[in-house]
Amino acid sequence: MFDFLQYDFIQQAIIIGTALALSASLLSPFLVLNQQAMIADGLAHVSFAGIILGVLLSNQPLYAALPFVMSASLLIKYLSSKKTVNGDAAIGLVSAVSFAIGLILVKKGQGFNISIESLLVGNIFTATQVEMILSITITILIAIFITIFYRPLLLMTYDESYAKFSKVKTNLLGYALAALTAFFIVIGVRTIGTLLISALVIFPSVISSQMTKSFKNTLFFGIISSFVVVIAGIFIAHPLEIPVGSTIVIIYAAFLLVLLVMKNILRR
């Protein structure tokens, strides 16, 4: 039944999926509970242009996409912090312009030989060893960052004004979190897809908040649920020959629906 586990590309997909699941679940509460969940969706659209630019410029599109998307994440953070542009509006503006640039590059670029569909829905089974290494790297970086700055990040998530009063370097931590999110999104887009990667960030905290009100438990349950859902998505998608990213999102949605129904029944 599990004979397919002997293949290298399956083993690599499981490693990448596990790394992305952990990265997403660690980022999730600090973005979702701070009402910044849409930055993941915005950066996914930005990464579309970044990866296309990378394809046209080099054989390793991720190397070109990473600085492009990180720059966009810092620009979004800067515009939001200046209060001249609403946070959601800043995300919308930067992502829309970047996506438009990406579409123009596809139309006018010479030698563009990558499927647009593969960028939109991703394919974890065709990921390279470089992408596996980068997915592990970003997981380690995010884990170290959150472990070191857990308390300040927690204060920022619930009360940024109090965090500033407590002399937390909110701007610096905010930019660092945005840069790490951008790094994660670029890796995730190539494997999960532009249209679906933001779901990996949003679902863990939404699901966990149905089971607990504790921040630590939200983080813990998010890690567990993310790992289970992503691995289940890989195991289900491969034999059915359907996109892994789409399968993961459907499983997440079904999981959330079951929790909401159970909560509704228990309240009666």
TITIRO-150470 format. One record per residue: x, y, z of N, C-alpha, C in turn; residue number from 1; residue in one letter. Coordinates in steps of 0.1 Angstrom, whole numbers, plus 2048, in hexadecimal, padded with zeros to 3 digits. Each point is the difference from the previous one (the first is absolute). Last residue first. Example, Ala and Ser with C-alpha at 12.3 -4.5 7.8 and 13.67 -1.06 7.14 Angstrom:
R   n.x   n.y   n.z   ca.x   ca.y   ca.z   c.x   c.y   c.z   pos   code
R   880   7EA   847    809    80B    800   7F8   80B   808     2      s
R   803   7C7   7FF    7F7    80C    800   809   80C   800     1      a
% end
This chain:
R   n.x   n.y   n.z   ca.x   ca.y   ca.z   c.x   c.y   c.z   pos   code
R   703   8E7   8DE    7F1    7FE    802   7FD   7F8   80D   268      r
R   82D   80A   7EF    7FA    80C    806   7F1   7FE   803   267      r
R   81A   7DF   7E8    803    800    80E   7FA   80C   808   266      l
R   7FC   7FD   7D0    7F8    7F5    807   803   800   80F   265      i
R   818   81E   7E5    7F2    804    800   7F8   7F5   807   264      n
R   82E   7F8   7FA    7FE    80B    809   7F1   804   802   263      k
R   80C   7E0   7DF    801    7FA    80D   7FE   80B   80B   262      m
R   801   80E   7D3    7F4    7F8    802   800   7FA   80E   261      v
R   827   816   7F2    7F5    80A    802   7F3   7F9   803   260      l
R   826   7E6   7F6    801    806    80D   7F5   80A   802   259      l
R   802   7EB   7D6    7FC    7F6    80A   801   807   80E   258      v
R   80E   81A   7DC    7F2    7FE    800   7FB   7F6   80A   257      l
R   82E   806   7F9    7FA    80C    807   7F1   7FF   800   256      l
R   818   7DE   7E9    803    800    80E   7FA   80B   808   255      f
R   7FC   800   7D1    7F8    7F5    806   802   7FF   80F   254      a
R   81C   81E   7E8    7F2    805    800   7F6   7F6   807   253      a
R   82D   7F3   7F9    800    80A    80A   7F1   805   801   252      y
R   809   7E2   7DD    800    7F9    80D   7FF   80A   80C   251      i
R   803   812   7D4    7F3    7F9    802   800   7F9   80E   250      i
R   829   814   7F3    7F6    80A    803   7F2   7FA   802   249      v
R   823   7E4   7F2    803    805    80E   7F5   80A   804   248      i
R   7FF   7F0   7D3    7FC    7F6    80A   802   804   80E   247      t
R   810   81C   7DE    7F1    800    800   7FB   7F6   80A   246      s
R   82F   801   7F9    7FB    80C    806   7F1   800   801   245      g
R   814   7DC   7E8    802    7FF    80F   7FA   80D   807   244      v
R   7EE   7ED   7D0    80A    809    806   800   7FF   80F   243      p
R   7F3   7D4   7E5    7FA    80D    800   80A   809   807   242      i
R   7FF   7CD   7F8    806    809    7F6   7F9   80D   7FF   241      e
R   7FB   7D9   81F    7F5    805    7F8   804   809   7F4   240      l
R   820   7ED   81F    7F9    7F5    7F9   7F5   805   7F8   239      p
R   818   822   818    808    7F8    7F7   7F9   7F5   7F9   238      h
R   7EB   81D   822    801    805    7F3   808   7F8   7F6   237      a
R   7FB   7F4   82F    7F3    7FF    7F9   802   804   7F1   236      i
R   824   804   81F    7FC    7F2    7FF   7F4   7FE   7F8   235      f
R   80E   82C   80A    80A    7FA    7F7   7FC   7F1   7FE   234      i
R   7E6   819   81F    7FE    805    7F2   809   7F9   7F6   233      g
R   805   7F7   82E    7F4    7F9    7FB   7FE   805   7F1   232      a
R   822   816   817    804    7F2    7FD   7F4   7F8   7FA   231      i
R   7F6   82C   80F    80A    800    7F5   804   7F2   7FC   230      v
R   7E4   805   826    7F9    804    7F4   809   7FF   7F4   229      v
R   813   7F9   82B    7F7    7F5    7FD   7F9   803   7F2   228      v
R   81C   823   813    808    7F4    7FC   7F7   7F4   7FB   227      f
R   7EB   827   811    806    803    7F3   808   7F4   7FC   226      s
R   7EC   7FE   82A    7F6    7FF    7F5   806   802   7F3   225      s
R   81C   805   826    7FB    7F2    7FF   7F7   7FF   7F4   224      i
R   80F   82B   80B    80B    7F8    7FB   7FB   7F2   7FE   223      i
R   7E2   81D   814    802    804    7F2   80B   7F8   7FA   222      g
R   7F7   7FB   82E    7F6    7F9    7F8   801   804   7F1   221      f
R   81D   817   81E    802    7F1    800   7F7   7F9   7F7   220      f
R   7FA   82F   805    80D    7FD    7F9   802   7F1   7FF   219      l
R   7DC   80E   81A    7FE    803    7F2   80C   7FD   7F7   218      t
R   805   7FD   82F    7F8    7F5    7FA   7FC   802   7F2   217      n
R   815   823   816    80A    7F5    7FF   7F9   7F4   7FA   216      k
R   7E5   825   809    809    803    7F5   80A   7F4   7FE   215      f
R   7CD   7FB   815    80E    803    804   809   801   7F4   214      s
R   7D2   7F4   7FF    802    80E    800   80E   804   804   213      k
R   7E8   7D2   7E6    806    806    80C   801   80F   7FF   212      t
R   7EB   7E3   7DF    803    7F6    80A   805   806   80D   211      m
R   7F7   818   7D7    7F4    7F9    802   801   7F6   80C   210      q
R   825   818   7EE    7F8    809    808   7F2   7FA   803   209      s
R   81F   7E9   7E3    804    7FF    80E   7F7   809   809   208      s
R   7FA   802   7D1    7FC    7F3    805   803   7FF   80F   207      i
R   80F   826   7EA    7F1    800    800   7FB   7F3   806   206      v
R   82F   805   7FA    7FB    808    80B   7F0   800   801   205      s
R   815   7E8   7DB    804    7FB    80D   7FB   808   80C   204      p
R   7F7   80E   7D1    7F9    7F5    806   804   7FC   80E   203      f
R   817   822   7E3    7F4    804    807   7F9   7F5   808   202      i
R   829   7FA   7E6    802    809    80B   7F3   803   807   201      v
R   7FF   7E5   7DA    809    7F9    809   803   809   80D   200      l
R   7E8   811   7DA    7F8    7F8    808   808   7F8   80B   199      a
R   815   81B   7DE    7FB    808    80B   7F7   7F8   809   198      s
R   810   7ED   7D7    80A    801    80B   7FC   807   80C   197      i
R   7E9   7F9   7D3    7FC    7F8    80C   80A   802   80C   196      l
R   802   814   7D2    7F2    802    804   7FD   7F9   80E   195      l
R   82B   7FC   7EA    7FD    80E    803   7F3   802   806   194      t
R   81B   7D1   806    7F9    808    7F6   7FC   80E   804   193      g
R   81B   7D7   812    7F2    800    803   7F8   808   7F6   192      i
R   82F   7FC   7FA    7FC    7F3    804   7F1   7FF   803   191      t
R   818   829   7F4    805    7F6    7F6   7FA   7F2   803   190      r
R   7F6   824   81E    7FA    802    7F3   804   7F5   7F6   189      v
R   814   803   82C    7F3    7F9    7FF   7F9   801   7F3   188      g
R   82A   817   809    802    7F1    7FF   7F3   7F9   7FF   187      i
R   7FD   82E   805    807    7FD    7F3   802   7F1   7FF   186      v
R   7EE   811   829    7F6    800    7F4   807   7FC   7F3   185      i
R   81B   805   828    7F7    7F4    800   7F7   7FF   7F4   184      f
R   81A   827   806    809    7F4    7FD   7F7   7F3   7FF   183      f
R   7EB   827   80E    803    801    7F2   808   7F4   7FC   182      a
R   7F8   806   82D    7F3    7FC    7FA   803   7FF   7F1   181      t
R   822   811   81A    7FF    7F2    801   7F4   7FA   7F9   180      l
R   805   82F   802    80A    7FA    7F7   800   7F1   801   179      a
R   7E3   818   81C    7FC    802    7F2   80A   7F9   7F7   178      a
R   80B   803   82D    7F5    7F6    7FE   7FB   800   7F2   177      l
R   820   820   80C    806    7F3    801   7F6   7F5   7FD   176      a
R   7F1   82D   805    807    7FE    7F4   807   7F2   7FE   175      y
R   7EC   80B   829    7F5    800    7F6   807   7FE   7F2   174      g
R   81B   807   825    7FB    7F3    801   7F5   7FE   7F5   173      l
R   813   82B   805    80A    7F6    7FC   7FB   7F2   7FF   172      l
R   7E3   822   811    803    802    7F1   80A   7F5   7FB   171      n
R   7F5   802   82F    7F5    7FA    7F8   803   802   7F1   170      t
R   81B   7FE   82E    803    806    7F3   7F6   7FA   7F6   169      k
R   7F8   809   835    802    7F5    7F7   803   807   7F2   168      v
R   7F4   815   82C    80D    801    7F9   804   7F5   7F8   167      k
R   7D6   80A   818    809    7F7    807   80E   800   7FA   166      s
R   7DD   818   7EC    802    806    80D   80A   7F8   809   165      f
R   7F3   7EF   7D6    808    80C    7FE   803   806   80D   164      k
R   7E2   7DD   801    80D    7FB    7FD   80A   80B   7FE   163      a
R   7D3   80A   806    806    7FC    80D   80E   7FB   7FD   162      y
R   7E7   80A   7DB    803    80C    807   807   7FD   80D   161      s
R   7F1   7DC   7E5    80C    807    7FB   803   80C   807   160      e
R   7E4   7D3   80C    7FF    80F    803   80D   807   7FC   159      d
R   7F7   7D1   7F5    7F4    803    807   7FE   80F   803   158      y
R   826   7EE   7E8    7F4    7FA    7FA   7F3   804   807   157      t
R   82C   80E   810    7FC    806    7F3   7F3   7FB   7FA   156      m
R   813   7EA   826    7FB    80E    804   7FB   807   7F3   155      l
R   815   7D7   7F9    7F3    7FE    807   7F9   80D   803   154      l
R   82C   800   7F0    7F7    7FE    7F5   7F2   7FE   806   153      l
R   823   805   81F    7FD    80C    7F9   7F6   7FE   7F4   152      p
R   80E   7D9   817    7F9    809    809   7FC   80D   7F9   151      r
R   81B   7DF   7E8    7F2    7FC    803   7F8   80A   808   150      y
R   82F   7FD   7EA    7F8    80C    802   7F1   7FD   803   149      f
R   822   7DD   7FB    807    80B    806   7F7   80C   803   148      i
R   7EE   7DA   7EA    805    7FC    80D   807   80B   807   147      t
R   7F2   806   7D3    7F4    800    80A   805   7FC   80E   146      i
R   821   800   7DD    7FA    80D    802   7F5   801   80A   145      f
R   812   7D6   7F3    809    807    808   7FB   80E   804   144      i
R   7E7   7E6   7E2    7FF    7FA    80D   80A   807   80A   143      a
R   800   80C   7D2    7F3    805    807   800   7FA   80E   142      i
R   824   7F2   7E5    801    80F    803   7F3   805   807   141      l
R   801   7D3   7F2    80A    802    80B   800   80F   804   140      i
R   7E6   7F4   7DA    7FA    7FB    80C   809   802   80D   139      t
R   810   80B   7D5    7F7    80A    805   7F9   7FB   80C   138      i
R   81E   7E2   7EC    807    80C    804   7F6   80A   806   137      t
R   7F0   7DA   7EA    806    7FC    80D   806   80D   807   136      i
R   7F1   804   7D4    7F5    7FF    809   804   7FC   80E   135      s
R   821   803   7DE    7FB    80D    804   7F4   7FF   809   134      l
R   812   7D9   7EF    80A    806    809   7FB   80D   805   133      i
R   7E7   7EB   7DF    7FF    7F8    80C   809   806   80B   132      m
R   802   811   7D4    7F4    804    807   7FE   7F9   80D   131      e
R   823   7F3   7E5    803    80E    805   7F4   805   807   130      v
R   7FD   7D7   7EA    807    7FF    80D   803   80D   806   129      q
R   7D5   7FE   7E0    80E    7FC    7FF   807   7FF   80E   128      t
R   7CA   7F7   7ED    80A    80A    807   80E   7FB   7FF   127      a
R   7D5   7EC   7F1    80A    804    7F6   80A   80A   806   126      t
R   7DA   7EF   818    806    7F4    7FB   80C   803   7F6   125      f
R   7E1   821   812    80A    7FD    80A   808   7F3   7FC   124      i
R   7E4   828   7E7    802    7F1    7FF   80B   7FC   809   123      n
R   7DA   82E   7F3    80C    7F9    805   801   7F1   7FE   122      g
R   7DF   826   7F3    7FC    7F5    809   80C   7F9   806   121      v
R   806   826   7E3    7F4    803    807   7FC   7F6   80A   120      l
R   826   7FB   7E3    803    80B    80A   7F3   803   808   119      l
R   7FE   7E0   7DE    808    7FB    80A   804   80B   80B   118      s
R   7E7   80C   7D9    7F8    7F7    809   808   7FB   80C   117      e
R   815   817   7DC    7F9    809    809   7F8   7F9   80B   116      i
R   82D   7EB   7E8    7F1    800    7FF   7FA   80A   80A   115      s
R   831   805   7E7    7FA    7FA    80C   7F1   802   7FF   114      i
R   825   811   7E2    7FC    7F2    7FE   7FB   7F9   80C   113      n
R   810   831   7E4    7F9    7FC    80C   7FA   7F2   7FE   112      f
R   81A   81D   7E1    806    7F4    805   7F9   7FC   80D   111      g
R   7FB   832   7F5    804    7F6    7F6   806   7F4   808   110      q
R   7D9   827   80E    80D    7FA    802   803   7F5   7F6   109      g
R   7D6   81A   804    80B    806    7F8   80E   7F9   801   108      k
R   7D7   7F2   818    7FC    803    7F2   80C   804   7F8   107      k
R   806   7F9   82E    7FD    7F3    7F9   7FD   802   7F2   106      v
R   807   826   81B    80D    7F9    7FD   7FD   7F2   7F9   105      l
R   7DB   819   80F    807    807    7F4   80D   7F9   7FD   104      i
R   7E9   7F1   826    7F8    7FD    7F4   806   806   7F3   103      l
R   813   80C   82B    802    7F2    7FC   7F9   7FB   7F4   102      g
R   7F8   82B   811    80D    800    7FA   803   7F1   7FC   101      i
R   7D9   807   818    7FF    805    7F2   80D   800   7F9   100      a
R   7FF   7F3   82D    7FA    7F6    7F8   7FE   805   7F1    99      f
R   811   81F   820    809    7F5    7FD   7FA   7F5   7F7    98      s
R   7E4   823   80E    80A    805    7F7   80A   7F5   7FD    97      v
R   7E0   7F6   820    7FA    802    7F3   80A   805   7F6    96      a
R   80E   7FC   82D    7FE    7F2    7FA   7FA   802   7F2    95      s
R   807   827   81A    80C    7FA    7FC   7FE   7F3   7F9    94      v
R   7DA   816   810    807    808    7F6   80C   7F9   7FB    93      l
R   7E7   7ED   824    7F9    7FF    7F3   807   807   7F5    92      g
R   811   803   82C    801    7F3    7FB   7FA   7FF   7F2    91      i
R   7F9   828   817    80E    7FE    7FC   803   7F3   7FA    90      a
R   7D6   807   812    801    808    7F4   80F   7FF   7FB    89      a
R   7F5   7EE   82A    7FB    7F8    7F6   801   806   7F2    88      d
R   80F   81A   825    808    7F4    7FE   7FA   7F7   7F5    87      g
R   7F9   835   7FD    7FB    7F5    808   808   7F3   7FD    86      n
R   816   831   7FA    7F8    7F6    7F8   7FC   7F5   80A    85      v
R   817   823   811    7FB    808    7F4   7F7   7F7   7F8    84      t
R   81A   7F3   828    7F2    804    802   7FA   808   7F4    83      k
R   82D   7EA   80A    7FF    80E    7FE   7F1   805   802    82      k
R   80C   7D1   800    804    807    80C   7FF   80F   800    81      s
R   7F5   7E5   7DA    7F7    7FD    80B   804   808   80C    80      s
R   81D   800   7DB    7F4    807    7FD   7F6   7FF   80B    79      l
R   827   7E6   804    803    80E    801   7F3   809   7FE    78      y
R   7FE   7D1   7FA    801    803    80E   802   80F   802    77      k
R   800   7F0   7D4    7F2    7FF    806   801   804   80F    76      i
R   829   7FD   7EA    7F8    80B    7FB   7F2   801   806    75      l
R   81B   7DA   809    805    80C    808   7F9   80D   7FB    74      l
R   7F7   7D8   7E8    7FB    7FF    80E   804   80C   808    73      s
R   811   7FD   7D5    7F2    804    7FF   7FA   7FF   80E    72      a
R   82C   7F2   7FB    7FF    80F    7FE   7F2   804   800    71      s
R   808   7D2   801    803    806    80C   800   80F   800    70      m
R   7F9   7E8   7D8    7F4    7FF    809   803   806   80E    69      v
R   823   800   7E0    7F5    807    7FA   7F4   800   80A    68      f
R   827   7E6   809    802    80E    803   7F5   809   7FB    67      p
R   7FC   7D1   7F7    801    803    80E   802   80E   803    66      l
R   7FF   7EE   7D3    7F3    802    806   801   804   80E    65      a
R   826   7F3   7E7    7FB    80D    7FB   7F3   804   807    64      a
R   813   7D5   809    80A    80A    804   7FC   80E   7FC    63      y
R   7E6   7DB   7F2    7FE    803    80E   809   80B   805    62      l
R   802   7EC   7D3    7F7    80B    802   7FE   804   80F    61      p
R   826   7E8   7E2    7FB    7FE    80E   7F7   80C   803    60      q
R   816   7FE   7D7    7FB    7F3    801   7FB   7FC   80E    59      n
R   7FE   833   7EA    80A    7F6    804   7FA   7F2   800    58      s
R   7E9   82A   7F1    80E    804    802   80A   7F6   804    57      l
R   7D0   7F9   7F7    805    807    7F5   80F   804   801    56      l
R   7E8   7EB   824    801    7F7    7F5   806   806   7F4    55      v
R   7F7   81B   825    80B    7F7    803   802   7F6   7F4    54      g
R   7DB   81D   800    80C    807    7FE   80C   7F8   801    53      l
R   7D8   7EC   80C    801    802    7F1   80C   808   7FD    52      i
R   7F7   7FB   82D    805    7F4    7FA   801   801   7F1    51      i
R   7EF   825   818    80E    7FE    803   805   7F3   7FA    50      g
R   7D2   80C   7FC    808    808    7F7   80F   7FD   803    49      a
R   7E3   7EA   81B    7FD    7FC    7F3   808   807   7F6    48      f
R   7FF   80B   82E    80A    7F6    7FC   7FE   7FB   7F2    47      s
R   7E1   81F   813    80D    806    7FD   80A   7F6   7FB    46      v
R   7D7   7F1   810    7FF    806    7F3   80D   807   7FB    45      h
R   7FF   7EE   82B    7FF    7F5    7F6   7FE   805   7F2    44      a
R   7FF   81E   825    80E    7FC    7FC   800   7F4   7F6    43      l
R   7D6   80E   812    806    80B    7F8   80E   7FC   7FB    42      g
R   7EA   7E3   81E    7FA    800    7F3   806   80A   7F7    41      d
R   80E   801   82C    805    7F3    7F9   7FA   7FF   7F2    40      a
R   7F2   823   81C    80E    803    7FB   805   7F3   7F9    39      i
R   7D6   801   818    800    803    7F2   80D   803   7FA    38      m
R   7F8   7FA   830    800    7F3    7F8   801   802   7F1    37      a
R   801   81D   82A    809    802    7F5   800   7F4   7F7    36      q
R   7EB   80A   82D    7F8    805    7F4   809   803   7F5    35      q
R   80B   7EB   82B    803    80E    7FF   7FA   806   7F3    34      n
R   7FB   7D2   80A    7FB    807    80B   803   80F   801    33      l
R   812   7E6   7DC    7F1    7FF    800   7FA   808   80C    32      v
R   830   7FC   7FC    7FA    807    7F5   7F1   801   800    31      l
R   819   7E8   820    806    80E    801   7FB   808   7F4    30      f
R   7F4   7D1   804    7FA    808    80A   805   80F   801    29      p
R   813   7E2   7DD    7F2    802    800   7FA   809   80B    28      s
R   82F   7EE   7F8    7FC    80D    7FC   7F2   804   802    27      l
R   80F   7D4   808    807    809    80A   7FD   80E   7FC    26      l
R   7EF   7DE   7E4    7F9    800    80D   807   809   80B    25      s
R   813   7FB   7D4    7F3    807    7FF   7F9   800   80E    24      a
R   829   7E8   7FC    802    80E    7FE   7F3   808   801    23      s
R   7FE   7D1   801    805    805    80D   802   810   7FF    22      l
R   7F3   7E8   7D9    7F5    800    80A   805   806   80D    21      a
R   81F   7FB   7DE    7F7    80B    7FD   7F5   800   80A    20      l
R   81F   7DD   803    806    80D    803   7F7   80B   7FE    19      a
R   7F1   7D5   7F4    801    801    80F   806   80E   803    18      t
R   7FD   7F5   7D3    7F3    803    805   801   801   80F    17      g
R   827   7F4   7EA    7FC    80E    7FC   7F3   804   807    16      i
R   80E   7D3   804    809    809    807   7FD   80F   7FE    15      i
R   7E8   7DF   7E7    7FD    800    80E   808   809   809    14      i
R   80B   7FB   7D2    7F3    808    802   7FC   800   80E    13      a
R   825   7E6   7F5    803    80E    7FF   7F4   808   802    12      q
R   7FA   7D2   7FD    807    803    80C   804   80F   801    11      q
R   7ED   7F1   7D8    7F6    800    80A   806   803   80E    10      i
R   81D   7FC   7DB    7F8    80C    7FE   7F4   801   80B     9      f
R   81D   7D9   7FD    807    80B    805   7F7   80D   7FF     8      d
R   7EC   7CE   805    805    809    7F6   806   80C   806     7      y
R   7E9   7DD   819    80E    7FC    7FD   806   80A   7F5     6      q
R   7D2   800   810    809    807    809   80F   7FD   7FD     5      l
R   7D9   7EB   7EB    805    80C    7F9   80A   808   809     4      f
R   7E8   7D8   80F    80B    7FE    7F8   806   80C   7FA     3      d
R   7DA   7F5   81F    809    80B    801   80D   7FE   7F8     2      f
R   7DE   7DF   800    7F8    80C    800   809   80D   800     1      m
% end
